[in-house]
Amino acid sequence: MATKKRSSPISTTSSKYGLAPWLAIAALVLVLDQLTKITIVRLFSYGESLPVTSFFNLVLVYNKGAAFSFLSTESGWQRYLFTALGIAAALFITFLLKRHAGQRMFCTALALILGGAIGNVIDRIAYGHVIDFLDIYVRNWHWPAFNIADSAICVGAVLFVIDELRRVNK
């Protein structure tokens, strides 16, 4: 009589749906990112700022570089580099999601990063820069402006590290 192989509850719960839940998370991030950017562009002029709290403004700025305006003052070649990197990352993340669909935290982290990466790639292709609008500050010190895509990438990176630490400590 043949014996049935048991699989872990985590892998069967998520993997029976394959990529669908993870792509849905990425799509949600992408839609929220693009809708907020479209809204800000329609409501604000470039550089315009609206104080929301004592530490947070909405502001419309453009970033031709990467995170924290890295390489933003270069001549324009960085647009193509960061677009290519974003597309390559999206393809690799999709491969990882398919391969590890049953690992919830790992795939949630990757899905957030995927949605954010695609959101910023769309901006680079469509406008030649990324639209940023969230401005957090303390007194006169302002964190570089960012957007929903950047936030999702950062949250995904934190979840990725937590997942890895949990895996190492088992």
Sequence and secondary structure as in RCSB ss.txt:
>XXXX:A:sequence
MATKKRSSPISTTSSKYGLAPWLAIAALVLVLDQLTKITIVRLFSYGESLPVTSFFNLVLVYNKGAAFSFLSTES
GWQRYLFTALGIAAALFITFLLKRHAGQRMFCTALALILGGAIGNVIDRIAYGHVIDFLDIYVRNWHWPAFNIAD
SAICVGAVLFVIDELRRVNK
>XXXX:A:secstr
        HHHHHHHTTTTHHHHHHHHHHHHHHHHHHHHHHHH  TT EEE SSSEEEEEEEESSSGGGTTTTS 
SHHHHHHHHHHHHHHHHHHHHHHHTTT HHHHHHHHHHHHHHHHHHHHHHHHSSEEEEEEEEETTEE   B HHH
HHHHHHHHHHHHHHHHHHT 
